[in-house]
Amino acid sequence: MSADPSGAANEKDTIMNITRSLNNWRKYRQTVTELGRMSDRELTDLGIGRSDIRRVARTAVGV
């Protein structure tokens, strides 16, 4: 019985996609947390409104 090389490749791609998604989610949450801890003045200095935090975090991740 021979191994199916395409099955192994698909499994590797799936694992890589899950890992990439998890890393992106972590980066998103870290960005939201860090920006959320800033004062309104600090956010304004960066040109970010408090309501823009999630959008900025998505942009940082590249989503």
C-alpha beads as a LAMMPS data file, in Angstrom:
LAMMPS data file: protein, C-alpha beads

63 atoms
62 bonds

1 atom types
1 bond types

-500.0 500.0 xlo xhi
-500.0 500.0 ylo yhi
-500.0 500.0 zlo zhi

Masses

1 110.0

Atoms # bond

1 1 1 0.000 0.000 0.000
2 1 1 1.527 3.356 -1.019
3 1 1 1.154 6.604 0.867
4 1 1 -0.914 9.386 -0.674
5 1 1 1.500 12.342 -0.991
6 1 1 -1.324 14.768 -1.745
7 1 1 -3.021 13.818 1.528
8 1 1 0.109 14.668 3.481
9 1 1 0.428 17.957 1.608
10 1 1 -3.203 18.823 2.351
11 1 1 -2.703 18.028 6.021
12 1 1 0.419 20.201 6.143
13 1 1 -1.433 23.067 4.410
14 1 1 -4.307 22.736 6.873
15 1 1 -1.956 22.858 9.853
16 1 1 -0.148 25.871 8.384
17 1 1 -3.470 27.667 7.807
18 1 1 -4.626 26.971 11.358
19 1 1 -1.281 28.184 12.733
20 1 1 -1.409 31.335 10.600
21 1 1 -4.994 32.046 11.679
22 1 1 -4.122 31.560 15.346
23 1 1 -1.110 33.868 15.060
24 1 1 -3.222 36.507 13.295
25 1 1 -5.894 36.259 15.998
26 1 1 -3.246 36.662 18.715
27 1 1 -1.754 39.691 16.955
28 1 1 -5.247 41.191 16.566
29 1 1 -6.102 40.654 20.264
30 1 1 -2.738 42.043 21.381
31 1 1 -3.229 45.164 19.253
32 1 1 -6.793 45.681 20.524
33 1 1 -5.607 45.246 24.119
34 1 1 -2.664 47.623 23.775
35 1 1 -4.684 50.320 22.031
36 1 1 -7.558 49.847 24.475
37 1 1 -5.238 50.617 27.384
38 1 1 -4.281 53.980 25.889
39 1 1 -5.975 57.175 26.948
40 1 1 -8.198 59.051 24.513
41 1 1 -5.468 61.684 24.244
42 1 1 -2.826 59.108 23.318
43 1 1 -5.129 57.612 20.706
44 1 1 -5.884 61.073 19.314
45 1 1 -2.147 61.763 19.079
46 1 1 -1.914 58.642 16.902
47 1 1 -4.882 59.756 14.820
48 1 1 -7.055 56.923 16.114
49 1 1 -10.478 57.214 17.683
50 1 1 -11.526 54.690 20.311
51 1 1 -14.171 53.427 17.878
52 1 1 -11.416 52.750 15.304
53 1 1 -9.408 50.332 17.457
54 1 1 -10.819 47.128 15.940
55 1 1 -10.375 48.435 12.391
56 1 1 -6.783 49.437 13.107
57 1 1 -6.120 46.010 14.645
58 1 1 -7.561 44.244 11.582
59 1 1 -5.352 46.387 9.355
60 1 1 -2.306 45.529 11.484
61 1 1 -3.006 41.840 10.939
62 1 1 -3.664 42.327 7.249
63 1 1 -7.259 41.152 7.261

Bonds

1 1 1 2
2 1 2 3
3 1 3 4
4 1 4 5
5 1 5 6
6 1 6 7
7 1 7 8
8 1 8 9
9 1 9 10
10 1 10 11
11 1 11 12
12 1 12 13
13 1 13 14
14 1 14 15
15 1 15 16
16 1 16 17
17 1 17 18
18 1 18 19
19 1 19 20
20 1 20 21
21 1 21 22
22 1 22 23
23 1 23 24
24 1 24 25
25 1 25 26
26 1 26 27
27 1 27 28
28 1 28 29
29 1 29 30
30 1 30 31
31 1 31 32
32 1 32 33
33 1 33 34
34 1 34 35
35 1 35 36
36 1 36 37
37 1 37 38
38 1 38 39
39 1 39 40
40 1 40 41
41 1 41 42
42 1 42 43
43 1 43 44
44 1 44 45
45 1 45 46
46 1 46 47
47 1 47 48
48 1 48 49
49 1 49 50
50 1 50 51
51 1 51 52
52 1 52 53
53 1 53 54
54 1 54 55
55 1 55 56
56 1 56 57
57 1 57 58
58 1 58 59
59 1 59 60
60 1 60 61
61 1 61 62
62 1 62 63
